[in-house]
Amino acid sequence: MSAYSMPDKKGHFGRFGGIFVAETLMRPLEELTNAYEKYIKDPDFLQEFDDDLKYYVGRPSPLYYAAGLSRQYGAQIYLKREDLNHTGAHKINNTIGQALLAKRLGKSRIIAETGAGQHGVATATVAARLGLECVVYMGADDIERQAPNVYRMKLLGASVVAVESGSRTLKDALNEAMRDWVTHVDNTFYIIGTVAGPHPYPAMVRDFQAVIGREARQQILEQAGRLPDALVACVGGGSNAIGLFYPFIDDDAVAMYGVEAAGDGLATGHHAAPLCKGKVGVLHGNRTYLMEDTNGQITETHSISAGLDYPGVGPEHAWLKDSGRANYVAATDSEAMSGFHDITRLEGIIPALESSHAVAYSKILAAELGKEGIMIINLSGRGDKDIQTIARIDGVEI
Amino acid sequence: MSRIEKRFESLGKSGRKGLIPFITAGDPVTDITVPLMHAMVDAGADLIELGIPFSDPMADGPVIQKANQRALAHGTSLHDVLDMVKQFRRKDATTPVIFMGYLNPVEAMGYDEFVEAAQQAGIDGLLVVDLPPEEAGELNELLYQRDIDPVYLLSPTTTPQRMEIVSLEARGFVYYVSIRGVTGSAELDYDEIQQSINEIRQHTRLPVGVGFGINSPERAVKIGQHADAVVIGSAIVKMMENYNGDKQRVINAVSGFLHSVRDALDAISKS
């Protein structure tokens, strides 16, 4: 088998990906593609990126053998501890990379969309550090359910703009950020937080997040003496999952499981699982699997986790699904809650609700792999931001 | 020769500037759209741009976003919009109608089915905002076969190289976006617009329409001195916000406004 080499020059992963934007954005995207292709091979750029990841983010993040969870679920479970990164999630890997590009392109203003607020915080963080103006678009509903992150962004000096249009969640924040970018293309760099959007974003964000999988691959070889049988990660847009998967893609024996948000259940229609239940369409600059109605209108999604509450998914996941290289499954809100409580009580690690979906599926997968089976779960973020949501669901007043 | 080409040819012969109003189909109610189209033609429209409602209109400003939401609130589908054009064609066989929208509703229907239905309904042009020529090959082949013109946007950020790419695929006319921004926003830089139109004419022989941000007879005149046609969207769509159940009042308001733009544009041709 030849080595994996997606996407093609125009950003296609098979029939997925590409560039589907209004004309005004074609040149900015071309400039970004040229800059990205140049700097991703530039030793000075890569050195600065690595240094920032090491000294500012705190990488490498540990690969931790979760003895309690392994015993309980019945397999050898390792956690890739992205929750220990500065700002508490994997999102910072990508914002560091894109902010360094913004600096090299001479842009003075950074914009971002955010759902749960983790990407917004990670963007506000790098903007503060580099002295760049920062505007974060966030759905009005998400602002209500993620109040602590909104305040963190403001403390960091970012303006947070409430998006009232459409479903008032992540997809609408992305629309609004695109509108801002069209209007301010000359001085503005748009830091997309996931592996969606038009080319080169899916490939670029993947490349900045691939540090997760590169570290994990080396760490599991050192700690377990062999490659894992499976990788498990939650998938909203899919950046933490692709970051873990990508460096293992040519390791055919390593199975990959992306876990979408099944919300109230895949059969109810109240979910955010386009790979499991969606159709192929075009949204936010790329062709991928989407949650849409028969007329091609994007439908509202549901998940307990704001970070997974998105009707699309990165085009590379769509490709990995169709090619059969990765498997896509889903965990419901209540399964994610069980996973959350399991890992909190058994490991003393409070995970993000997003990552709890991966934990939930690892229980099912463990039964298939058996006691000697090795899996790595990407623990993509910490759960402090979700404490209020958890308490509300559990009927506890705090 | 397509209906759009014919229309621009006769405009050119008579020295008349083209007036292209835009409305969102089904906004605010289904049965206003066809009468409004006829009224716009009576008020001096030469071509009509009809917006296909979409849940995520990324290139549109707040006025047209709300129009999309109003049209979708009562379920306006692409099938419905095609039906509206079919009705319009019963009384008007000459005014070109251009669909403007986003790709996903078209993909959901399927390219083959859509293009066939569009031809049967009497659609003359298709402008898909988020479908650049690089991704449009398959759809354009079908459109060319059925004499439907793919219409493309050019913007202040379009390079000469891209103008070449676009002009190879475009038919009917090209649509120059007069601002960096979404529909309905910002001040216009008339010098930049004039320069851009001159540049565009070096790359294509198609007529040049200009839109985004043209909201008054005065602005229409300044643009019309250089462009072959002006497109007016948000200023008209804004009038739908005062609907309140009274169709005729809204139609009269749109007609009055278009008459004033028509008169102003005709004054250029005469001078």
Boltz contact constraints between the chains, C-beta under 6 A:
constraints:
  - contact:
      token1: [A, 18]
      token2: [B, 135]
      max_distance: 6.0
  - contact:
      token1: [A, 20]
      token2: [B, 130]
      max_distance: 6.0
  - contact:
      token1: [A, 21]
      token2: [B, 130]
      max_distance: 6.0
  - contact:
      token1: [A, 22]
      token2: [B, 59]
      max_distance: 6.0
  - contact:
      token1: [A, 22]
      token2: [B, 129]
      max_distance: 6.0
  - contact:
      token1: [A, 23]
      token2: [B, 153]
      max_distance: 6.0
  - contact:
      token1: [A, 23]
      token2: [B, 155]
      max_distance: 6.0
  - contact:
      token1: [A, 24]
      token2: [B, 155]
      max_distance: 6.0
  - contact:
      token1: [A, 24]
      token2: [B, 157]
      max_distance: 6.0
  - contact:
      token1: [A, 26]
      token2: [B, 132]
      max_distance: 6.0
  - contact:
      token1: [A, 27]
      token2: [B, 157]
      max_distance: 6.0
  - contact:
      token1: [A, 27]
      token2: [B, 159]
      max_distance: 6.0
  - contact:
      token1: [A, 165]
      token2: [B, 65]
      max_distance: 6.0
  - contact:
      token1: [A, 175]
      token2: [B, 56]
      max_distance: 6.0
  - contact:
      token1: [A, 175]
      token2: [B, 58]
      max_distance: 6.0
  - contact:
      token1: [A, 178]
      token2: [B, 58]
      max_distance: 6.0
  - contact:
      token1: [A, 179]
      token2: [B, 182]
      max_distance: 6.0
  - contact:
      token1: [A, 182]
      token2: [B, 181]
      max_distance: 6.0
  - contact:
      token1: [A, 183]
      token2: [B, 181]
      max_distance: 6.0
  - contact:
      token1: [A, 185]
      token2: [B, 180]
      max_distance: 6.0
  - contact:
      token1: [A, 281]
      token2: [B, 104]
      max_distance: 6.0
  - contact:
      token1: [A, 281]
      token2: [B, 107]
      max_distance: 6.0
  - contact:
      token1: [A, 282]
      token2: [B, 103]
      max_distance: 6.0
  - contact:
      token1: [A, 282]
      token2: [B, 104]
      max_distance: 6.0
  - contact:
      token1: [A, 282]
      token2: [B, 107]
      max_distance: 6.0
  - contact:
      token1: [A, 295]
      token2: [B, 77]
      max_distance: 6.0
  - contact:
      token1: [A, 296]
      token2: [B, 104]
      max_distance: 6.0
  - contact:
      token1: [A, 296]
      token2: [B, 105]
      max_distance: 6.0
  - contact:
      token1: [A, 296]
      token2: [B, 108]
      max_distance: 6.0
  - contact:
      token1: [A, 297]
      token2: [B, 55]
      max_distance: 6.0
  - contact:
      token1: [A, 298]
      token2: [B, 55]
      max_distance: 6.0
  - contact:
      token1: [A, 298]
      token2: [B, 56]
      max_distance: 6.0
